[in-house]
Amino acid sequence: MNSILVIHPYKHEGLWVFDDPNVGLVQEPFVAGADTIIDRMVEDIPKAQAGVTILFSATPFPGCQHEFHWRREEYGGNWYFSPHFGIEGWLCPVLFKYFDKAPERIFAQVKPKGA
């Protein structure tokens, strides 16, 4: 398994979603605060709704801009807190397509798609 993972979220019918054919996902939505966190992460990226690139890992990496702290499990998913934004977001059980267990921290970098 790679230590740095990549997804390309985009807005579809007002929701942040992403596709990942490697794990069988099509228009998988971000909900319960995770969508709000993405809104905040992409504020300075022009035309972000058309798609962005998010690199993420359970360990820090050069260029990571955001750190999310595990808070608790609920409904098979996990809540993470963003100290930068001061809000929580829920990551559904799809998290386990990328990690064997919920990491204590998730580090992320967001940038324009194709950059």
OpenMM code with the backbone's topology and positions (N, CA, C; nanometers):
from openmm import Vec3, app, unit

residues = "MET ASN SER ILE LEU VAL ILE HIS PRO TYR LYS HIS GLU GLY LEU TRP VAL PHE ASP ASP PRO ASN VAL GLY LEU VAL GLN GLU PRO PHE VAL ALA GLY ALA ASP THR ILE ILE ASP ARG MET VAL GLU ASP ILE PRO LYS ALA GLN ALA GLY VAL THR ILE LEU PHE SER ALA THR PRO PHE PRO GLY CYS GLN HIS GLU PHE HIS TRP ARG ARG GLU GLU TYR GLY GLY ASN TRP TYR PHE SER PRO HIS PHE GLY ILE GLU GLY TRP LEU CYS PRO VAL LEU PHE LYS TYR PHE ASP LYS ALA PRO GLU ARG ILE PHE ALA GLN VAL LYS PRO LYS GLY ALA".split()
positions = [
    Vec3(0.0844, -0.1183, 0.0000),
    Vec3(0.0000, 0.0000, 0.0000),
    Vec3(0.0888, 0.1245, 0.0000),
    Vec3(0.0511, 0.2240, -0.0791),
    Vec3(0.1252, 0.3494, -0.0816),
    Vec3(0.1107, 0.4218, 0.0510),
    Vec3(0.2128, 0.4997, 0.0860),
    Vec3(0.2012, 0.5768, 0.2094),
    Vec3(0.1385, 0.7130, 0.1840),
    Vec3(0.1478, 0.7644, 0.0588),
    Vec3(0.0769, 0.8869, 0.0212),
    Vec3(-0.0291, 0.8475, -0.0805),
    Vec3(-0.1525, 0.8798, -0.0487),
    Vec3(-0.2665, 0.8424, -0.1323),
    Vec3(-0.3223, 0.9669, -0.1996),
    Vec3(-0.3965, 0.9473, -0.3085),
    Vec3(-0.4476, 1.0603, -0.3867),
    Vec3(-0.5938, 1.0375, -0.4234),
    Vec3(-0.6746, 1.1425, -0.4069),
    Vec3(-0.8114, 1.1437, -0.4588),
    Vec3(-0.8328, 1.2772, -0.5291),
    Vec3(-0.9373, 1.2839, -0.6096),
    Vec3(-0.9681, 1.4046, -0.6861),
    Vec3(-1.1148, 1.4442, -0.6645),
    Vec3(-1.1456, 1.5069, -0.5508),
    Vec3(-1.2838, 1.5484, -0.5248),
    Vec3(-1.3315, 1.6584, -0.6204),
    Vec3(-1.4618, 1.6572, -0.6457),
    Vec3(-1.5276, 1.7583, -0.7283),
    Vec3(-1.6703, 1.7722, -0.6782),
    Vec3(-1.7341, 1.8816, -0.7162),
    Vec3(-1.8728, 1.9035, -0.6747),
    Vec3(-1.9675, 1.8402, -0.7758),
    Vec3(-2.0649, 1.7664, -0.7242),
    Vec3(-2.1695, 1.7054, -0.8061),
    Vec3(-2.3014, 1.7265, -0.7345),
    Vec3(-2.3930, 1.7980, -0.7988),
    Vec3(-2.5237, 1.8280, -0.7410),
    Vec3(-2.5117, 1.8861, -0.6002),
    Vec3(-2.4135, 1.9756, -0.5846),
    Vec3(-2.3956, 2.0462, -0.4582),
    Vec3(-2.3161, 1.9731, -0.3526),
    Vec3(-2.2706, 1.8510, -0.3823),
    Vec3(-2.1932, 1.7718, -0.2855),
    Vec3(-2.0505, 1.7510, -0.3346),
    Vec3(-1.9580, 1.7501, -0.2398),
    Vec3(-1.8220, 1.7070, -0.2733),
    Vec3(-1.8238, 1.5548, -0.2841),
    Vec3(-1.7758, 1.5025, -0.3965),
    Vec3(-1.7697, 1.3587, -0.4210),
    Vec3(-1.6355, 1.3259, -0.4843),
    Vec3(-1.6038, 1.1969, -0.4895),
    Vec3(-1.4849, 1.1556, -0.5631),
    Vec3(-1.5064, 1.0170, -0.6200),
    Vec3(-1.4307, 0.9890, -0.7239),
    Vec3(-1.4305, 0.8576, -0.7880),
    Vec3(-1.2947, 0.7943, -0.7631),
    Vec3(-1.2919, 0.6659, -0.7410),
    Vec3(-1.1653, 0.5931, -0.7334),
    Vec3(-1.1884, 0.4531, -0.7865),
    Vec3(-1.1666, 0.4354, -0.9177),
    Vec3(-1.1904, 0.3042, -0.9770),
    Vec3(-1.1015, 0.1944, -0.9176),
    Vec3(-0.9885, 0.2318, -0.8579),
    Vec3(-0.9000, 0.1317, -0.7968),
    Vec3(-0.9647, 0.0591, -0.6795),
    Vec3(-1.0614, 0.1264, -0.6144),
    Vec3(-1.1300, 0.0637, -0.5007),
    Vec3(-1.2810, 0.0561, -0.5228),
    Vec3(-1.3249, 0.0804, -0.6463),
    Vec3(-1.4654, 0.0618, -0.6818),
    Vec3(-1.5599, 0.1728, -0.6382),
    Vec3(-1.5109, 0.2966, -0.6317),
    Vec3(-1.5963, 0.4067, -0.5869),
    Vec3(-1.6320, 0.5001, -0.7026),
    Vec3(-1.7586, 0.5386, -0.7073),
    Vec3(-1.8070, 0.6362, -0.8046),
    Vec3(-1.8955, 0.7353, -0.7300),
    Vec3(-1.8617, 0.8622, -0.7408),
    Vec3(-1.9348, 0.9709, -0.6758),
    Vec3(-1.9587, 0.9446, -0.5271),
    Vec3(-1.8543, 0.9005, -0.4599),
    Vec3(-1.8602, 0.8785, -0.3146),
    Vec3(-1.8652, 1.0150, -0.2455),
    Vec3(-1.9710, 1.0447, -0.1685),
    Vec3(-1.9851, 1.1789, -0.1110),
    Vec3(-1.9099, 1.1975, 0.0210),
    Vec3(-1.8701, 1.3221, 0.0424),
    Vec3(-1.8225, 1.3671, 0.1725),
    Vec3(-1.9409, 1.4330, 0.2417),
    Vec3(-1.9686, 1.3951, 0.3669),
    Vec3(-2.0837, 1.4464, 0.4407),
    Vec3(-2.0419, 1.4784, 0.5842),
    Vec3(-2.1355, 1.5265, 0.6621),
    Vec3(-2.1207, 1.5426, 0.8078),
    Vec3(-1.9962, 1.6215, 0.8480),
    Vec3(-1.9775, 1.7351, 0.7841),
    Vec3(-1.8664, 1.8226, 0.8199),
    Vec3(-1.7428, 1.8047, 0.7344),
    Vec3(-1.7212, 1.6852, 0.6795),
    Vec3(-1.6063, 1.6649, 0.5902),
    Vec3(-1.6215, 1.7529, 0.4664),
    Vec3(-1.7456, 1.7721, 0.4213),
    Vec3(-1.7720, 1.8594, 0.3073),
    Vec3(-1.7373, 2.0042, 0.3400),
    Vec3(-1.7678, 2.0478, 0.4601),
    Vec3(-1.7361, 2.1842, 0.5031),
    Vec3(-1.5855, 2.2041, 0.5127),
    Vec3(-1.5159, 2.1030, 0.5615),
    Vec3(-1.3705, 2.1113, 0.5692),
    Vec3(-1.3113, 2.1252, 0.4290),
    Vec3(-1.3616, 2.0497, 0.3328),
    Vec3(-1.3115, 2.0634, 0.1957),
    Vec3(-1.3416, 2.2032, 0.1430),
    Vec3(-1.4618, 2.2541, 0.1675),
    Vec3(-1.4928, 2.3921, 0.1263),
    Vec3(-1.3860, 2.4884, 0.1773),
    Vec3(-1.3485, 2.4731, 0.3013),
    Vec3(-1.2486, 2.5624, 0.3622),
    Vec3(-1.1096, 2.5380, 0.3039),
    Vec3(-1.0753, 2.4134, 0.2766),
    Vec3(-0.9436, 2.3803, 0.2223),
    Vec3(-0.9219, 2.4386, 0.0825),
    Vec3(-1.0294, 2.4515, 0.0055),
    Vec3(-1.0163, 2.4929, -0.1350),
    Vec3(-1.0524, 2.6395, -0.1590),
    Vec3(-1.0733, 2.7157, -0.0526),
    Vec3(-1.1186, 2.8543, -0.0676),
    Vec3(-1.0344, 2.9365, -0.1647),
    Vec3(-0.9051, 2.9126, -0.1690),
    Vec3(-0.8159, 2.9929, -0.2529),
    Vec3(-0.7818, 2.9271, -0.3860),
    Vec3(-0.8510, 2.8202, -0.4205),
    Vec3(-0.8246, 2.7514, -0.5468),
    Vec3(-0.9340, 2.7877, -0.6464),
    Vec3(-0.8976, 2.8586, -0.7544),
    Vec3(-0.9987, 2.8949, -0.8545),
    Vec3(-1.0624, 2.7706, -0.9173),
    Vec3(-1.1915, 2.7772, -0.9385),
    Vec3(-1.2681, 2.6704, -1.0032),
    Vec3(-1.2511, 2.5343, -0.9343),
    Vec3(-1.2354, 2.5369, -0.8024),
    Vec3(-1.2154, 2.4133, -0.7263),
    Vec3(-1.3301, 2.3153, -0.7432),
    Vec3(-1.4517, 2.3666, -0.7629),
    Vec3(-1.5687, 2.2796, -0.7740),
    Vec3(-1.5555, 2.1826, -0.8924),
    Vec3(-1.4769, 2.2201, -0.9925),
    Vec3(-1.4565, 2.1326, -1.1081),
    Vec3(-1.3599, 2.0184, -1.0767),
    Vec3(-1.2889, 2.0285, -0.9654),
    Vec3(-1.2000, 1.9209, -0.9241),
    Vec3(-1.0698, 1.9723, -0.8667),
    Vec3(-1.0261, 1.9070, -0.7614),
    Vec3(-0.8977, 1.9356, -0.6977),
    Vec3(-0.8270, 1.8023, -0.6723),
    Vec3(-0.7011, 1.8125, -0.6386),
    Vec3(-0.6240, 1.6953, -0.5989),
    Vec3(-0.5973, 1.7045, -0.4494),
    Vec3(-0.6265, 1.5968, -0.3782),
    Vec3(-0.5923, 1.5895, -0.2365),
    Vec3(-0.5004, 1.4701, -0.2164),
    Vec3(-0.3798, 1.4997, -0.1694),
    Vec3(-0.2860, 1.3955, -0.1279),
    Vec3(-0.3028, 1.3794, 0.0219),
    Vec3(-0.3012, 1.2556, 0.0720),
    Vec3(-0.3197, 1.2348, 0.2155),
    Vec3(-0.2420, 1.1137, 0.2629),
    Vec3(-0.2087, 1.1150, 0.3900),
    Vec3(-0.1259, 1.0104, 0.4481),
    Vec3(-0.1464, 1.0071, 0.5992),
    Vec3(-0.1115, 0.8958, 0.6590),
    Vec3(-0.1150, 0.8841, 0.8048),
    Vec3(0.0127, 0.9393, 0.8674),
    Vec3(0.1089, 0.9792, 0.7841),
    Vec3(0.2339, 1.0379, 0.8334),
    Vec3(0.2577, 1.1702, 0.7611),
    Vec3(0.3261, 1.2637, 0.8265),
    Vec3(0.3550, 1.3913, 0.7608),
    Vec3(0.4409, 1.3698, 0.6358),
    Vec3(0.4239, 1.4580, 0.5381),
    Vec3(0.5044, 1.4520, 0.4166),
    Vec3(0.5329, 1.5946, 0.3698),
    Vec3(0.6406, 1.6144, 0.2922),
    Vec3(0.6731, 1.7494, 0.2452),
    Vec3(0.5561, 1.8092, 0.1683),
    Vec3(0.5177, 1.9300, 0.2031),
    Vec3(0.4085, 1.9985, 0.1352),
    Vec3(0.2720, 1.9802, 0.1995),
    Vec3(0.2620, 1.8936, 0.3016),
    Vec3(0.1293, 1.8780, 0.3629),
    Vec3(0.0910, 2.0090, 0.4303),
    Vec3(-0.0358, 2.0440, 0.4170),
    Vec3(-0.0860, 2.1725, 0.4653),
    Vec3(-0.1829, 2.1583, 0.5819),
    Vec3(-0.2412, 2.0398, 0.5966),
    Vec3(-0.3466, 2.0212, 0.6956),
    Vec3(-0.3202, 1.8953, 0.7765),
    Vec3(-0.3600, 1.9009, 0.9029),
    Vec3(-0.3493, 1.7861, 0.9926),
    Vec3(-0.4845, 1.7671, 1.0592),
    Vec3(-0.5304, 1.6432, 1.0611),
    Vec3(-0.6592, 1.6106, 1.1206),
    Vec3(-0.6371, 1.5089, 1.2317),
    Vec3(-0.6999, 1.5324, 1.3462),
    Vec3(-0.6803, 1.4494, 1.4649),
    Vec3(-0.8028, 1.3602, 1.4862),
    Vec3(-0.7775, 1.2306, 1.5039),
    Vec3(-0.8859, 1.1360, 1.5291),
    Vec3(-0.9537, 1.1714, 1.6610),
    Vec3(-1.0867, 1.1671, 1.6603),
    Vec3(-1.1638, 1.1965, 1.7816),
    Vec3(-1.2404, 1.0750, 1.8330),
    Vec3(-1.3176, 1.0093, 1.7436),
    Vec3(-1.4006, 0.8985, 1.7900),
    Vec3(-1.4597, 0.8250, 1.6704),
    Vec3(-1.5063, 0.7030, 1.6975),
    Vec3(-1.5745, 0.6210, 1.5973),
    Vec3(-1.7239, 0.6426, 1.6131),
    Vec3(-1.7962, 0.6426, 1.5021),
    Vec3(-1.9419, 0.6504, 1.5076),
    Vec3(-1.9989, 0.5978, 1.3765),
    Vec3(-2.0990, 0.5118, 1.3866),
    Vec3(-2.1676, 0.4549, 1.2700),
    Vec3(-2.0710, 0.3907, 1.1702),
    Vec3(-1.9663, 0.3293, 1.2208),
    Vec3(-1.8693, 0.2622, 1.1355),
    Vec3(-1.7671, 0.3539, 1.0734),
    Vec3(-1.7875, 0.4843, 1.0862),
    Vec3(-1.6921, 0.5827, 1.0361),
    Vec3(-1.6171, 0.6453, 1.1515),
    Vec3(-1.5420, 0.7492, 1.1221),
    Vec3(-1.4587, 0.8122, 1.2239),
    Vec3(-1.4611, 0.9637, 1.2101),
    Vec3(-1.4669, 1.0301, 1.3252),
    Vec3(-1.4651, 1.1745, 1.3313),
    Vec3(-1.3214, 1.2237, 1.3462),
    Vec3(-1.2879, 1.3257, 1.2673),
    Vec3(-1.1562, 1.3892, 1.2734),
    Vec3(-1.1747, 1.5381, 1.2972),
    Vec3(-1.0820, 1.5959, 1.3728),
    Vec3(-1.0855, 1.7379, 1.4062),
    Vec3(-0.9747, 1.8110, 1.3330),
    Vec3(-1.0092, 1.9262, 1.2760),
    Vec3(-0.9120, 2.0142, 1.2131),
    Vec3(-0.8791, 2.1282, 1.3086),
    Vec3(-0.7596, 2.1270, 1.3689),
    Vec3(-0.7229, 2.2390, 1.4561),
    Vec3(-0.7159, 2.3707, 1.3775),
    Vec3(-0.6779, 2.3637, 1.2514),
    Vec3(-0.6649, 2.4833, 1.1669),
    Vec3(-0.8000, 2.5522, 1.1495),
    Vec3(-0.9040, 2.4751, 1.1238),
    Vec3(-1.0363, 2.5321, 1.1012),
    Vec3(-1.1248, 2.5286, 1.2254),
    Vec3(-1.0865, 2.4497, 1.3247),
    Vec3(-1.1647, 2.4400, 1.4481),
    Vec3(-1.2960, 2.3657, 1.4318),
    Vec3(-1.3017, 2.2709, 1.3366),
    Vec3(-1.4246, 2.1946, 1.3137),
    Vec3(-1.3933, 2.0470, 1.2952),
    Vec3(-1.4966, 1.9648, 1.3134),
    Vec3(-1.4864, 1.8207, 1.2937),
    Vec3(-1.5537, 1.7802, 1.1637),
    Vec3(-1.5060, 1.6686, 1.1098),
    Vec3(-1.5702, 1.6087, 0.9940),
    Vec3(-1.5689, 1.4581, 1.0089),
    Vec3(-1.6728, 1.3939, 0.9586),
    Vec3(-1.6871, 1.2487, 0.9680),
    Vec3(-1.6416, 1.1840, 0.8377),
    Vec3(-1.5572, 1.0841, 0.8493),
    Vec3(-1.5152, 1.0054, 0.7344),
    Vec3(-1.5822, 0.8693, 0.7451),
    Vec3(-1.6585, 0.8344, 0.6437),
    Vec3(-1.7369, 0.7117, 0.6444),
    Vec3(-1.6460, 0.5885, 0.6372),
    Vec3(-1.7023, 0.4678, 0.6442),
    Vec3(-1.6208, 0.3462, 0.6416),
    Vec3(-1.5359, 0.3282, 0.5155),
    Vec3(-1.5572, 0.4103, 0.4133),
    Vec3(-1.4695, 0.4057, 0.2954),
    Vec3(-1.3243, 0.4325, 0.3358),
    Vec3(-1.3046, 0.4997, 0.4489),
    Vec3(-1.1693, 0.5231, 0.5016),
    Vec3(-1.0881, 0.3937, 0.5028),
    Vec3(-1.1560, 0.2807, 0.5275),
    Vec3(-1.0856, 0.1534, 0.5398),
    Vec3(-1.0476, 0.0919, 0.4049),
    Vec3(-1.0856, 0.1557, 0.2962),
    Vec3(-1.0332, 0.1165, 0.1655),
    Vec3(-0.8919, 0.1715, 0.1485),
    Vec3(-0.8547, 0.2678, 0.2330),
    Vec3(-0.7245, 0.3333, 0.2243),
    Vec3(-0.6334, 0.3030, 0.3433),
    Vec3(-0.6923, 0.2711, 0.4571),
    Vec3(-0.6152, 0.2417, 0.5783),
    Vec3(-0.6715, 0.1159, 0.6440),
    Vec3(-0.5828, 0.0341, 0.7013),
    Vec3(-0.6269, -0.0864, 0.7726),
    Vec3(-0.7067, -0.0516, 0.8975),
    Vec3(-0.6681, 0.0565, 0.9638),
    Vec3(-0.7401, 0.1060, 1.0811),
    Vec3(-0.7397, 0.2579, 1.0745),
    Vec3(-0.8297, 0.3197, 1.1472),
    Vec3(-0.8374, 0.4656, 1.1464),
    Vec3(-0.7089, 0.5248, 1.2040),
    Vec3(-0.6369, 0.6042, 1.1246),
    Vec3(-0.5129, 0.6627, 1.1768),
    Vec3(-0.5408, 0.7664, 1.2855),
    Vec3(-0.4464, 0.7818, 1.3762),
    Vec3(-0.4571, 0.8841, 1.4803),
    Vec3(-0.4533, 1.0242, 1.4195),
    Vec3(-0.3775, 1.0402, 1.3127),
    Vec3(-0.3655, 1.1670, 1.2415),
    Vec3(-0.3754, 1.1397, 1.0922),
    Vec3(-0.4333, 1.2339, 1.0204),
    Vec3(-0.4304, 1.2315, 0.8745),
    Vec3(-0.3726, 1.3655, 0.8306),
    Vec3(-0.2736, 1.3594, 0.7439),
    Vec3(-0.2077, 1.4770, 0.6903),
    Vec3(-0.2487, 1.4914, 0.5447),
    Vec3(-0.2728, 1.6151, 0.5008),
    Vec3(-0.3242, 1.6353, 0.3656),
    Vec3(-0.2652, 1.7589, 0.2996),
    Vec3(-0.2595, 1.7507, 0.1686),
    Vec3(-0.2247, 1.8645, 0.0842),
    Vec3(-0.3322, 1.8744, -0.0218),
    Vec3(-0.3811, 1.9952, -0.0483),
    Vec3(-0.4807, 2.0161, -0.1530),
    Vec3(-0.4210, 2.1113, -0.2552),
    Vec3(-0.4449, 2.0816, -0.3822),
    Vec3(-0.3941, 2.1676, -0.4887),
    Vec3(-0.4846, 2.1566, -0.6096),
    Vec3(-0.4728, 2.2494, -0.7028),
    Vec3(-0.5553, 2.2396, -0.8235),
    Vec3(-0.5300, 2.1078, -0.8953),
    Vec3(-0.6331, 2.0520, -0.9521),
    Vec3(-0.6188, 1.9266, -1.0266),
    Vec3(-0.5265, 1.9503, -1.1452),
    Vec3(-0.4320, 1.8621, -1.1630),
    Vec3(-0.3365, 1.8738, -1.2722),
    Vec3(-0.2147, 1.9582, -1.2399),
    Vec3(-0.2103, 2.0166, -1.1195),
    Vec3(-0.0958, 2.0998, -1.0834),
    Vec3(0.0144, 2.0168, -1.0214),
] * unit.nanometer
topology = app.Topology()
chain = topology.addChain("A")
for resn in residues:
    res = topology.addResidue(resn, chain)
    for name in ("N", "CA", "C"):
        topology.addAtom(name, app.Element.getBySymbol(name[0]), res)
